[in-house]
Amino acid sequence: MDLQERLAGRGVVDDAAADPFVEVKNRIHLAVVGDLGPQLFNADTRPAALRERVLADIRGHLEQESGLARTDRERLTGEIADDILGHGPLERLLADDSVTEIMVNGPYDIWVERKGRLHETDARFSDESHLRRIINKMVAVVGRRIDESSPMVDARLPDGSRVNAIIPPLSLIGPLVTIRKFSKQRLDPGDLVRIGTLSAETVEFIERCVEAELNILISGGTGSGKTTLLNALSTAVPESERIVTIEDAAELRLNQRHVLRLEARPKNIEGQGEISIRELLRNSLRMRPDRIIVGEVRGAETLDMLQAMNTGHDGSMSTIHANSPRDALARIETMVLMAGYDLPVKAIRQQVASALDLIIHLERLQDGSRRVTAITEVGRMESDVITLSELFRFTIDHFEADRTVVGSLNATGLRPTFVDKFERHGITLPMQLFVARPDFLRGAQA
């Protein structure tokens, strides 16, 4: 059964019926590209002027087409211009600030995420070749290529949005594209309080932890908001410090004056030229950083990150995929072993306990909201186990009729043991932040 038959079985009509102007659009697209040629890729041409030139050329060709209504001409003009200058049917979704993720499940099935929930759209590609052209344009911007010999690629759009594309033969339902949009607006801690990710008390505590140069690990599942929180926390780093950021795909946006941004490089089509996060992390130690911020640890670079935290680079931060703070420590152990050294587990745990001070855990709840659900202190070793002390915990009060989660992030009553680090930096830590509410204590005892 081919792609068209499978789509028909899902109730999707063929592309000619879905868009009767496919042939016209393809013909005019090729004609405009042929007319303008190198002008489309001239970096000196202003985007607005180039778009006007393209729109004028498209209108000129459409005037030669008979039988087109005025509304059809206007719609075709915009669609063809989006194909030539942008990303076709995805252009309006990329421009929509309420969309956080775009999922293309073949040419006729496009979904978006808004506020953590999935919504189907009416956007469609003309056919599979149309979708392939847009994918090629996306990956070509960063010097990548996608074809049958290399059918899977990660790329980044000029605005920082991350793109993952996979095509046949690896995909059995046609080309697939997933775009995680890069927010144009950088959220600060106050914004996180407003949207409910953190409480005012926990923001005050975490900001003082950053100022006191605690080593912080942000854990959570995919799409739980780890990078967003890391970006927000970075606003508390003093302007006087030299910061090195290391990422697989550049997403962090720090506004301090002394920020050095490094980005890993994947293998080229010949399988050469890869520069890993681990190599960048090792190199960053020679760049005299005050703090090192790693977008995400996911492999052998975890060992180098722990060693950096243990050798004078206090205040470093990173994120990790994990389902809980305890799971985050287990993943760190596993990834340290991936470095290829036959280290005893106890030695790894001693490194972890010595390096990390705080784990902030995020979850995406049932209503799509992203919340910090635990703020946990990493203690010292007791026997062969790292002690964890939960300082703040998210509790669900109730669900609204529309399944909206109503809850709050509250102190558990435990006080941190790293108070001496605050004293060394002359930072006061109000102990009333850690006083648990009476109703929270009753609920915990129950």
Protein Blocks (a to p, Z undefined) as FASTA:
>chain_A
ZZklmmmmnopacfklmpmklmmmmmmmmmmmmmnmmmmmmmkbcfklmmmmmmmmmmmm
mmmpghiafklmmmmmmmmmmmmmmnojmlmmmmmmkbmbdcdebjklccddeehiacdd
fbdcfblmlmmmmmmmmmmmnopacdfklmcccdddfkopacdddddfkbmnbpaddddd
ddfbdcdfklmmmnomacfklmmmmmmmmmnopacddeddehilmmmmmmmmmmmpcfkb
ccddddfbdfbdcfbfbbcddddddddfkopaiacfklmmmmmmmnopabdcdfbacbfk
lmmmmmmmmnopghiacddddfbfklmmmmmmmmmmmnopacdfklmmmmmmmmpmbdcd
ddddfkopacdfbdcdddddehjaccdddfbdcddfbdcfkopacdddddehiacfklmm
mmmnopacdfklmpccfklmmmmmZZ
